[in-house]
Amino acid sequence: MFGRRPASLEGAVCTLMRFDPFPLNLSVIVELADAPDPLPERWRRKGYDAASIRLQFLECRDVRSSGALPTGGCSIDVEPVGDHTRARLCAEDFELELTSRFASVRVDPFRRGDPDSVITLFS
């Protein structure tokens, strides 16, 4: 990402989740515990010190879920499987697995501890 040391998904936490049952789409925002090193200059000038990833999984199938949606975030694992993308979100009493035909990723900067700087799914 940005020609720098890439951010790691190790320790990343899914902080927002929206599931649309028709046409089976899932949108999540993942707060990275790690950030690209160094952050882009334009981000630093604006006071940003962290990055989040907005993931959209479209045309989901093979959806399996158990437990109640977590309120404190959940971990996420994403991997390519052939021409599709496999995603797994889990917390202590929650698990969601799905396969998606299309996936998109967008990286957004934010300031840790400043909820007004976080991009939401609904903006």
Contact map, one row per residue, 1 for C-alpha under 8 A:
111111100000000000000000000000000001000000000000000000000000000000000000000000000000000000000000000000000000000000000000000
111101000000000000000000000000000001000100000000000000000000000000000000000000000000000000000000000000000000000000000000000
111111000000000000000000000000000000000000000000000000000000000000000000000000000000000000000000000000000000000000000000000
111111000000000000000000000000000001110000000000000000000000000000000000000000000000000000000000000000000000000000000000000
101111100000000000000000000000000001110000000000000000000000000000000000000000000000000000000000000000000000000000000000000
111111110000000000000000000000000011100000000000000000000000000000000000000000000000000000000000000000000000000000000000000
100011111000000000000000000000010111100000000000000000000000000000000000000000000000000000000000000000000000000000000000000
000001111111000000000000000000011110000000000000000000000000000000000000000000000000000000000000000000000000000000000000000
000000111111000000000000000000011100000000000000000000000000000000000000000000000000000000000000000000000000000000000000000
000000011111000000000000000000001100000000000000000000000000000000000000000000000000000000000000000000000000000000000000000
000000011111100000000000000000011100000000000000000000000000000000000000001000000000000000000000000000000000000000000000000
000000011111110000000000000001111100000000000000000000000000000000000000001100000000000000000000000000000000000000000000000
000000000011111000000000000001111000000000000000000000000000000000000000111100000000000000000000000000000000000000000000000
000000000001111110000000000111100000000000000000000000000000000000000000111100000000000010000000000000000000000000000000000
000000000000111110000000000111100000000000000000000000000000000000000001110000000000000000000000000000000000000000000000000
000000000000011111000000000111000000000000000000000000000000000000000000100000000000000000000000000000000000000000000001100
000000000000011111100000011110000000000000000000000000000000000000000000000000000000000000000000000000000000000000000000100
000000000000000111110000011100000000000000000000000000000000000000000000000000000000000000000000000000000000000000000000100
000000000000000011111001111000000000000000000000000000000000000000000000000000000000000000000000000000000000000000000000000
000000000000000001111111110000000000000000000000000000000000000000000000000000000000000000000000000000000000000000000000000
000000000000000000111111100000000000000000000000000000000000000000000000000000000000000000000000000000000000000000000000000
000000000000000000011111100000000000000000000000000000000000000000000000000000000000000000000000000000000000000000000000000
000000000000000000011111100000000000000000000000000000000110000000000000000000000000000000000000000000000000000000000000000
000000000000000000111111110000000000000000000000000000000111100000000000000000000000000000000000000000000000000000000000000
000000000000000000111111111000000000000000000000000000011111000000000000000000000000000000000000000000000000000000000000000
000000000000000011110001111100000000000000000000000000011101000000000000000000000000000000000000000000000000000000000000000
000000000000000011100000111110000000000000000000000001111000000000000000000000000000000000000000000000000000000000000000100
000000000000011111000000011111000000000000000000000001110000000000000000000000000000000000000000000000000000000000000000100
000000000000011110000000001111100000000000000000000111100000000000000000000000000000000000000000000000000000000000000001100
000000000001111100000000000111110000000000000000000111100000000000000000000100000000000000000000000000000000000000000000000
000000000001111000000000000011111000000000000000001110000000000000000000000000000000000000000000000000000000000000000000000
000000111011100000000000000001111110000000000000011110000000000000000000000000000000000000000000000000000000000000000000000
000000011111100000000000000000111110000000000000000000000000000000000000000000000000000000000000000000000000000000000000000
000000111111000000000000000000011111000000000000011000000000000000000000000000000000000000000000000000000000000000000000000
000001110000000000000000000000011111111000000000011000000000000000000000000000000000000000000000000000000000000000000000000
110111100000000000000000000000000111111000000000001000000000000000000000000000000000000000000000000000000000000000000000000
000111100000000000000000000000000011111000000000000000000000000000000000000000000000000000000000000000000000000000000000000
000110000000000000000000000000000011111100000000000000000000000000000000000000000000000000000000000000000000000000000000000
000000000000000000000000000000000011111110110000100000000000000000000000000000000000000000000000000000000000000000000000000
010000000000000000000000000000000000011111110000000000000000000000000000000000000000000000000000000000000000000000000000000
000000000000000000000000000000000000001111111000000000000000000000000000000000000000000000000000000000000000000000000000000
000000000000000000000000000000000000000111111100000000000000000000000000000000000000000000000000000000000000000000000000000
000000000000000000000000000000000000001111111111100000000000000000000000000000000000000000000000000000000000100000000000000
000000000000000000000000000000000000001111111111100000000000000000000000000000000000000000000000000000000000000000000000000
000000000000000000000000000000000000000011111111000000000000000000000000000000000000000000000000000000000000000000000000000
000000000000000000000000000000000000000001111111000000000000000000000000000000000000000000000000000000000000000000000000000
000000000000000000000000000000000000000000111111100000000000000000000000000000000000000000000000000000000000001000000000000
000000000000000000000000000000000000000000111111110000000000000000000000000000000000000000000000000000000000111100000000000
000000000000000000000000000000000000001000110011111000000000000000000000000000000000000000000000000000000000111100000000000
000000000000000000000000000000010110000000000001111100000000000000000000000000000000000000000000000000000000111100000000000
000000000000000000000000000000110111000000000000111110000000000000000000000000000000000000000000000000000011110000000000000
000000000000000000000000000011110000000000000000011111000000000000000000000000000000000000000000000000000011110000000000000
000000000000000000000000000011110000000000000000001111100000000000000000000000000000000000000000000000001111000000000000000
000000000000000000000000001111000000000000000000000111110000000000000000000000000000000000000000000000001111000000000000100
000000000000000000000000001111000000000000000000000011111000000000000000000000000000000000000000000000111100000000000000000
000000000000000000000000111100000000000000000000000001111100000000000000000000000000000000000000000000111000000000000000000
000000000000000000000000111000000000000000000000000000111111000000000000000000000000000000000000000111110000000000000000000
000000000000000000000011110000000000000000000000000000011111000000000000000000000000000000000000000111100000000000000000000
000000000000000000000011100000000000000000000000000000001111100000000000000000000000000000000000000111000000000000000000000
000000000000000000000001110000000000000000000000000000001111111000000000000000000000000000000000011110000000000000000000000
000000000000000000000001000000000000000000000000000000000011111000000000000000000000000000000000011100000000000000000000000
000000000000000000000000000000000000000000000000000000000001111100000000000000000000000000000000111000000000000000000000000
000000000000000000000000000000000000000000000000000000000001111110000000000000000000000000000001111000000000000000000000000
000000000000000000000000000000000000000000000000000000000000011111000000000000000000000000000011110000000000000000000000000
000000000000000000000000000000000000000000000000000000000000001111100000000000000000000000000111100000000000000000000000000
000000000000000000000000000000000000000000000000000000000000000111110000000000000000000000001111000000000000000000000000000
000000000000000000000000000000000000000000000000000000000000000011111000000000000000000000001110000000000000000000000000000
000000000000000000000000000000000000000000000000000000000000000001111100000000000000000000001100000000000000000000000000000
000000000000000000000000000000000000000000000000000000000000000000111110000000000000000000000100000000000000000000000000000
000000000000000000000000000000000000000000000000000000000000000000011111110000000000000000101100000000000000000000000000000
000000000000000000000000000000000000000000000000000000000000000000001111100000000000000000000000000000000000000000000000000
000000000000001000000000000000000000000000000000000000000000000000000111110000000000000000000000000000000000000000000000000
000000000000111100000000000000000000000000000000000000000000000000000111111000000000000000100000000000000000000000000000000
000000000000111000000000000000000000000000000000000000000000000000000101111100000000000011100000000000000000000000000000000
000000000011110000000000000000000000000000000000000000000000000000000000111110000000000011100000000000000000000000000000000
000000000001110000000000000001000000000000000000000000000000000000000000011111000000001111000000000000000000000000000000000
000000000000000000000000000000000000000000000000000000000000000000000000001111100000001110000000000000000000000000000000000
000000000000000000000000000000000000000000000000000000000000000000000000000111110000111100000000000000000000000000000000000
000000000000000000000000000000000000000000000000000000000000000000000000000011111000111000000000000000000000000000000000000
000000000000000000000000000000000000000000000000000000000000000000000000000001111111110000000000000000000000000000000000000
000000000000000000000000000000000000000000000000000000000000000000000000000000111111110000000000000000000000000000000000000
000000000000000000000000000000000000000000000000000000000000000000000000000000011111100000000000000000000000000000000000000
000000000000000000000000000000000000000000000000000000000000000000000000000000011111100000000000000010000000000000000000000
000000000000000000000000000000000000000000000000000000000000000000000000000000011111110000000000001111000000000000000000000
000000000000000000000000000000000000000000000000000000000000000000000000000001111111111000000000001111100000000000000000000
000000000000000000000000000000000000000000000000000000000000000000000000000001111001111100000000111100000000000000000000000
000000000000000000000000000000000000000000000000000000000000000000000000000111100000111110000000111100000000000000000000000
000000000000000000000000000000000000000000000000000000000000000000000000000111000000011111000011110000000000000000000000000
000000000000010000000000000000000000000000000000000000000000000000000000011110000000001111100111100000000000000000000000000
000000000000000000000000000000000000000000000000000000000000000000000000011100000000000111111111000000000000000000000000000
000000000000000000000000000000000000000000000000000000000000000000000100111000000000000011111110000000000000000000000000000
000000000000000000000000000000000000000000000000000000000000000000000000000000000000000001111100000000000000000000000000000
000000000000000000000000000000000000000000000000000000000000000001110100000000000000000001111110000000000000000000000000000
000000000000000000000000000000000000000000000000000000000000000011111100000000000000000011111111000000000000000000000000000
000000000000000000000000000000000000000000000000000000000000000111100000000000000000000111101111100000000000000000000000000
000000000000000000000000000000000000000000000000000000000000001111000000000000000000000111000111110000000000000000000000000
000000000000000000000000000000000000000000000000000000000000011110000000000000000000011110000011111000000000000000000000000
000000000000000000000000000000000000000000000000000000000001111100000000000000000000011100000001111100000000000000000000000
000000000000000000000000000000000000000000000000000000000001111000000000000000000001111000000000111110000000000000000000000
000000000000000000000000000000000000000000000000000000001111100000000000000000000001111000000000011111100000000000000000000
000000000000000000000000000000000000000000000000000000001111000000000000000000000011100000000000001111100000000000000000000
000000000000000000000000000000000000000000000000000000001110000000000000000000000001100000000000000111110000000000000000000
000000000000000000000000000000000000000000000000000000111100000000000000000000000000100000000000000111111000000000000000000
000000000000000000000000000000000000000000000000000000111000000000000000000000000000000000000000000001111100000000000000000
000000000000000000000000000000000000000000000000000011110000000000000000000000000000000000000000000000111110000000000000000
000000000000000000000000000000000000000000000000000011100000000000000000000000000000000000000000000000011111000000000000000
000000000000000000000000000000000000000000000000001111000000000000000000000000000000000000000000000000001111100000000000000
000000000000000000000000000000000000000000000000001111000000000000000000000000000000000000000000000000000111110000000010000
000000000000000000000000000000000000000000100001111100000000000000000000000000000000000000000000000000000011111000000100000
000000000000000000000000000000000000000000000001111100000000000000000000000000000000000000000000000000000001111101001110000
000000000000000000000000000000000000000000000011110000000000000000000000000000000000000000000000000000000000111111101100000
000000000000000000000000000000000000000000000001110000000000000000000000000000000000000000000000000000000000011111100000000
000000000000000000000000000000000000000000000000000000000000000000000000000000000000000000000000000000000000001111100000000
000000000000000000000000000000000000000000000000000000000000000000000000000000000000000000000000000000000000011111111100000
000000000000000000000000000000000000000000000000000000000000000000000000000000000000000000000000000000000000001111111100000
000000000000000000000000000000000000000000000000000000000000000000000000000000000000000000000000000000000000000001111100000
000000000000000000000000000000000000000000000000000000000000000000000000000000000000000000000000000000000000011001111110000
000000000000000000000000000000000000000000000000000000000000000000000000000000000000000000000000000000000000111001111111000
000000000000000000000000000000000000000000000000000000000000000000000000000000000000000000000000000000000001010000001111101
000000000000000100000000000010000000000000000000000000000000000000000000000000000000000000000000000000000000000000000111111
000000000000000111000000001110000000000000000000000001000000000000000000000000000000000000000000000000000000000000000011111
000000000000000000000000000000000000000000000000000000000000000000000000000000000000000000000000000000000000000000000001111
000000000000000000000000000000000000000000000000000000000000000000000000000000000000000000000000000000000000000000000011111
